[in-house]
Amino acid sequence: MFDFEMTTNNENNTSLLISKEEEEGLALVDVELDDNDEGEDRKNDGDFLGEDGLNGSDVPTPKITKEGKTKTKKKSSTEQQQQQQHHQPWDRNPNIAPPPPRSASRPHAEYLSTNSASPQSSPLPKYELVYHAGYVLSRISFRTVLMRKWKQSFWIQYGPTSVLFFRSFTDYDDWLNNPYHTMKAREFLVKLRIDFVGDLKKPSVMGYQVTQIRKKPYGRNTM
């Protein structure tokens, strides 16, 4: 679970913070809501990980046959090429939280984006810029922060300095490979975008700071 703190030069933002008395009152509330936005698309979350993704390394996955002998599952040349494309000199841990494999429909989506998409359609994001990906429990919206409810989100590292959060893996796949989305519709799928370098150009942002890890009460539980 990540907890980002953004430092701004707007002192009025402090009025939006929950006071100590309100925080103690919210600590007594442990509400579980049945959100309507959690549909069938979440059932496929995690499928992209596979055996190699769970291992998080280039070590071939051993496979036990019926005879009891162990065979090594070697990676295809396509998977090796995709990994080489994502290896960058600045990336010290390229094998940790690897990105999802390229979708089989990606070439067709690129063709449609170039030849058949409407003028209002936005360009497809570059798959080569997705360096890392995974799942995390997050509280992004005001509702989840107020109700103190953690929800699973799908995140990616897009480019060397940006982290994008999506409601589900399905939303990420739609954002990356749908050639008919307008820019507004494509950005709507991104629930949170953090650019640790680009955001510094905004007049209200001075930088980001990682807070210390500490325990917090959630009803009868402590996280």
C-alpha angles and dihedrals in degrees: 000000000000128000115193123192119199117203114214135178092228108104091189090073090074090073089066093060120102113251123235092255092051091047091054089050093050089050088068092055119083107173125174113197127196099227117204092215092070100087139146092302091077093061091077094051111125096023091111093062097074123165097304093045092053091050091048094206143088092250109122114247114247116229124200115220129206091263089060094248121131119237125189119234107221123205119248122246090250092058091047091051091050091051092049090052091056096047110102130176091240093052106092095180108035093158096056114095094353119205122259115270118265111276116250089231093054097098090050091048091051090050092050091046090055101039112019109026120109121252089253092059117105123229117267116259113251114259090203089068093060100097103161137012142172147128129288138172108244145171105210108145124066089245095057091045093050095044092041092230121150117215130190114252134180117232135188136186104233111192123338097300110026132087120192126194125205132187091238143347088262091060090050092051091048091049092050103040110026106105095190100061119115117225091259093050092046094049090047089067090060106083095186133009122191120185108182092197106027094049090062088073090066112097093226097052123080097170147292128279130192111224125219119269111256139161121260128191119239107184106294093346131078122211 
